[in-house]
Amino acid sequence: MTTSTREVKCLVWDLDDTVWDGVVVEGDPARPLPAAVAAIEALDRRGILHAVASRGDHDVAHAHLTAHGLAGYFSALEIGWGAKSEAVRRIAATLNIGLDTVAFVDNDGLELAEVRAALPEVRCYPAHRVPELAALPEFRPGTVTPEAGARRGMYRAEQARTTAQEDFAGTPEEFLTGLGLVMNVRRATGEDLARARELTVRTHQLNTTGLTYDEEQLRELAGSATHEVLVADLEDRFGHYGTIGLSVTELTGDRAVLHLLLMSCRVMSRRVGSALLDHLVRTALARGLTPYAWFVPTEVNRIMLVTLRFAGFALAERHDGRMLLAYDPGRPLPSPPGHVRLITDAGAPS
C-alpha cells in the first residue's frame, strides 16, 4: 500500500468473496456480506464513489447486484477476465480522477499484488479489512457537505452526457454549445465554505497552486476587505454539476493577485475554466487593477498553466518554485467562451 495522504475519491471492489460470500458464476447463493454493505452505504453518504473491478460474467454479476439492491451504488463496472490493474486504470479514466485517489479491495492476495505492482499509486486493502475501512482517515473527509451525498447522482448524470455525446453526430464544439451550460459566479458565503474547503483538498489537475484552506481560513478571507473568495456553480440540460469552481484573489495596491483558481476535474471536458478566468480578468480591469496569478507546477496541473497563458498571462517573476504571471492590460481582451453563459448575482462583481 502506498503512503498517499490524499482522500480516497473512489473505492473499487472485487465482488466474489469480497462484496458477497461465494462465486456467482459457480451458482453459489452469494449473499452480500453485511460488513461490505455497511461500508458501501457509509462511504456513499460521504461522497466517496464505488466501482467494481472483478472477474466473471458481466451480465450475471450485474443482475446479482441489482437483485440485492446494490447496483445503483456503483458508478463504473469492469467485470471480465482481464488484469485487475487495467480495469482499475479504466475506472479512473472513466470517472476522470487521479489514480492516487483510488483504493482497491480484494480477497485474493495475488490480485492485490498485481494491482500494487502495476499501479503503485492505488491504495490496496485485503477483504478482511472491509469492516474497518470506513474508520480509516483516508475514507473520512474532514466535512461531509450536502453535495457529497449527491455526488453519485452527479457522476451518473455525467455518464448520461457521455452517452449522449457518443451518439451525437455533430462536432465536439456543437455538442458543447448544445449542452446549454450556465455558470453562476458569486461571492462565497458561510454555506459555501465546507464545499470550498473540500474542493481545495480534492482537486489537483485543474488547480493553479495546490493551496488548501480550512473553513476558518476561508471564512476570514471571505470577510476580508483585501481578499475576494468566489465560487462557481454549473448546470446544463442534464442537470446540476454542483459547486465546481473556486477562486481566491488578493486586492493589493494596483494589483488583483489570484492566489488560487481551481475547477473540479469532473468538468474538465466542459472547458469552463477559461470562463471563470475571463470573468476574473475583466472584473480586475474594470476596477483599474492589473491581474496577476500565482502558479505552482505539479505533476498533473500543467493544463492550468496553459489556460493562464491562453488568457494572456505571461511569466513576470519566479520565487522558490512558484511562478508569478502578469496580465498585460494593453492587450485586447480575448472573446469569452461562447458555449458557457455566465451569471453573477448581486454579491459578485460583474
C-alpha angles and dihedrals in degrees: 000000000000124000096236112151095199117116115258113252097182134023113205115207134205107215113207112076089352109064092016138019109256141007115293098203089054091058098254116154086240099195114195111259112243093225091053093048091048091051093047092051095044095049092044090057088054092054096255111142125226129215137169130237105172143141120248143059112328097214094046093048093045091050090051092050090049094048090056095044095249104108094086092061094064121084095188134022123201106175120160142083105288130103114302091223091061090048090052090048091053091049092054090049092047092051092039094231132131120262089235088066093054127093128191131203126192138156092221116085093202091055090050091049091050092053092045091052096046098037110027091172092065116089111229129202132184115238094248087070094059093101091059101041096094090056096053115105094236089061095047114081112206091241128015106219126199087251091058093068090050095047095098090054091050091053090049089052088052090053088053088052090050092051091048091050092050089053094044115110098201134074124291089250091054091050092051091049091050093054091076094223115198122187119196114200120192142154112275115255130194090271090058098051099086091052091043090053090047090054092054090053099041103038119080111143099052094041126111101203111003092233115160125205132190120223095262092053091049090048091054092047093047090053095044122108090216099049137057125203116193130181128198129211123197134201139165139175091292094055143266126334090193123221105343106159140057135179131184115195129181116212107208129158108314093339137092102201117196107214096174136013120171140162127194112262087232090076098045092112091050092066093218099136090087090055093060092043091050089053092051093049094048092047093051093048091048088057091051092251129131112236117234129175134196117220127190112190118226133171092269112029103072090115089069091056089051089050091052092047093051089049090059104265118139132186113274104164143356123220123180096320094324124111124213110204125194131205118226105232090197095064121092113263112253117239112267116248108283097211095062126068111209122212126184124189127218091274096058124066117246 
